């Protein structure tokens, strides 16, 4: 039986592939649960320095939640709440990863697939990609976490337009909105994305981890004057790390640093 989600790893870069090309890489209820386990494993694997999420084939990143699951797992408000533990949980887990995450997007990136891509740090897309969150066509609602990510990325106006229109938008419009980080031609997108991941994997893991924490503090707080003491001191913590001393020494010695994440 073919696996619905594939995981490979090479030179510090893990690749997570949604592997249901005949269903536009839609993710089932059990697929979201599997994804949560995969993310947890990769987060706790110190040999993994960056993670790429992508879809099998060239026609779809992911069409999101598998609608065939809805009768069994999302048929009413109670089952929908249970389903959210898997669905929203996978996105929260991806967003909370301490390592750089990239969505490599070709083709359809809609519904839960689009929402999941927003939980990653960077979205690299081919010009033929299609985006949207057409949940109003199904009569369902966006979750708070997904709404927050959407507004943080593209602002209230564009977020409202995408949700209320139910329209699908092309890659050029998506990048103009800020939904996509960068457009790369399909023939070049694989090499570009893996080159970017390789560059990031060779930088200081503690810098990645704590810069993401600082970003999240800024996004979470309206004002920065009421931070906790831990939050206030966070920007200074790396000066006590082995990685900082290695980076400083490597710069002086004009060599490539060897970071260990401590």
C-alpha positions, -999 to 999 in steps of 0.1 A, spaced: 0 0 0 14 34 -10 22 57 18 2 89 20 31 110 34 67 103 26 97 114 46 133 115 33 164 131 47 197 141 32 225 163 44 205 179 72 175 186 51 143 166 56 116 165 29 80 157 38 59 149 7 21 147 5 17 116 -16 -18 113 -30 -14 128 -65 -46 113 -78 -65 132 -51 -44 164 -56 -25 154 -25 -55 159 -2 -48 150 34 -71 126 53 -79 128 90 -54 100 96 -29 119 74 -31 150 97 -24 127 127 5 111 108 18 146 99 18 156 136 40 125 144 63 133 115 68 169 126 74 159 162 101 133 151 118 159 129 117 186 155 135 162 180 161 150 155 192 172 159 206 160 126 177 178 108 185 215 102 157 224 77 125 209 65 108 212 31 71 203 26 59 196 -9 34 176 -29 39 145 -51 40 153 -88 38 187 -104 1 193 -103 -6 199 -67 10 209 -34 -21 199 -16 -59 204 -19 -60 203 18 -85 183 39 -100 153 22 -138 161 19 -145 123 17 -136 123 54 -163 148 64 -192 124 70 -171 103 94 -149 130 111 -165 164 104 -202 157 102 -213 179 131 -199 204 155 -187 178 180 -168 157 155 -155 188 138 -140 199 172 -123 165 175 -111 167 139 -95 201 147 -71 184 171 -55 167 141 -61 194 115 -52 226 135 -27 206 155 -6 198 124 -5 234 114 4 246 149 31 220 152 46 231 118 45 267 129 61 260 162 91 241 147 124 256 158 140 248 124 135 267 91 105 253 72 98 258 35 68 250 14 78 240 -22 46 246 -41 36 235 -76 1 235 -89 -29 236 -65 -24 249 -30 -59 254 -18 -80 250 13 -62 232 41 -31 229 18 -29 267 15 -35 271 52 -8 246 60 17 264 37 10 296 58 23 277 89 57 273 73 83 301 73 88 304 35 67 296 5 84 291 -28 60 286 -57 61 279 -95 42 304 -117 15 278 -125 5 275 -89 -31 282 -78 -41 294 -43 -72 300 -23 -93 291 7 -128 285 -8 -144 273 24 -175 294 18 -183 271 -11 -186 243 15 -204 264 41 -176 259 67 -155 283 87 -118 292 90 -101 284 123 -86 312 145 -51 300 140 -55 299 102 -72 334 103 -43 348 123 -17 335 99 -36 347 69 -40 382 83 -3 383 94 8 374 59 -14 395 37 -34 419 59 -70 422 68 -82 434 34 -67 407 13 -76 380 39 -112 391 38 -112 391 0 -99 356 -2 -123 342 23 -155 360 13 -150 357 -25 -140 320 -23 -120 327 -55 -88 309 -65 -59 332 -74 -29 327 -96 7 327 -84 14 363 -95 -15 377 -75 -5 355 -45 30 369 -45 18 404 -49 -4 399 -18 24 384 2 9 349 4 39 336 -16 75 345 -7 91 340 -41 82 327 -76 106 304 -93 102 287 -127 91 251 -125 124 238 -141 144 256 -114 122 255 -83 136 222 -69 173 232 -71 165 267 -59 145 255 -28 171 229 -18 199 253 -23 181 278 0 174 250 26 211 240 24 223 275 31 199 278 61 209 244 74 245 256 77 237 286 98 234 287 136 205 266 148 201 287 179 198 318 159 170 302 138 152 289 169 154 322 189 148 345 159 115 326 153 107 331 190 114 368 188 92 370 157 64 353 175 66 376 205 64 406 182 34 392 164 16 382 196 20 414 215 5 448 206 30 466 228 66 455 236 68 474 269 49 447 288 71 417 279 80 391 304 115 391 317 123 360 297 110 377 265 130 409 273 163 390 277 158 366 247 177 388 221 208 386 243 209 349 251 230 338 221 259 358 234 264 330 259 263 302 234 290 280 219 277 289 184 283 326 189 319 319 200 323 296 170 308 321 146 330 349 159 361 328 158 354 315 123 349 351 111 382 362 124 399 331 110 381 335 76 367 300 76 333 284 75 318 281 110 307 247 123 276 253 144 263 227 168 232 243 181 244 250 216 
